[in-house]
């Protein structure tokens, strides 16, 4: 075990919010993780789990122990005509996407350039360009914080929804994700119906070509968090009743809308914010990105309280105009 004291986590979250961890550990094996959790239980330290830091809002201080698993194992196996990718929680998600796409494997190519670690991917059920992690995930390995016991959950048991999972609900703060199993395929299955993805690709594209096209689009629209601090899409695309969507479409015929199951329609949060004239708006240390209204950026010197003030103002403006309340997509992490 290697437990560090008084660790600055401002560089461990892509919004670069100031945060000081009382203790920090980054175990690289299941045994080391189990020992680290046992030490925390013995000492009575509360445990906070952290992944790649790309979709979290950190407070200024985290007492106890912050654990960021660095399990880097990755291998492929065959099953009934499919290829299974077994991936440790510490593997970088984008690295995985590009590696599998380069091998000609279909399934997660639309999820290229999403920042963060693989272990964090199931928490939010990450998604982009018409694809969600739930479409390919077969199983998740977990370790219980209270016992160190390892278990497996099927995709169905993960209770996936739009940016939702059991890891944000029933199992929040009680388990750590240690490994994913994804079902990929060598059979061509491009999903190009989102945005202008199809027009950028030749007929019969490879998964690598799709992934590279997605990267190009994302780089054009989204700021690089290494250059300008951000957490990607800050607000969820809201799901509203079909009745409300129909009413809004009568008033705003150009409004992007995506019918869903269960009598709901998904709206584009970025479009709603843009229509309120907020693109490029700056509020102290934070701003709405000038090219993508769905992204909030941090110029430095701010904290979570200031960020949430800016986010609340944006949500208030959208609700006042459209009757739709936007919800933040990043997870709010509070001291245990």
Secondary structure, DSSP 4 states (H G I P E B T S, - for coil): ---EEEEE-GGGSTT----EEEEEE---SHHHHHHHHHHHHHHT--EEE--SSSSEE--SEE-SEEE------EEEEEETTEEEEEEETTSBHHHHHHHHHHTT-BSSGGGTT--SBHHHHHHHT-EETTEEGGGTEEEEEEEETTT--EEEEETGGGT-BTTB-GGGTTTTTTEEEEEEEEEEBSS------STTTGGGS-SS--HHHHHHHHHHHHHHHS--TTTSEEEEE-BPPPEEEHHHHHHHHHH-TT--EEE-SSSEEEE-HHHHHHHTT-TT-EETTEEE-SS-TTEEEE-SS--HHHHHHHHHHHHHHHHHHHS----B-SEE----
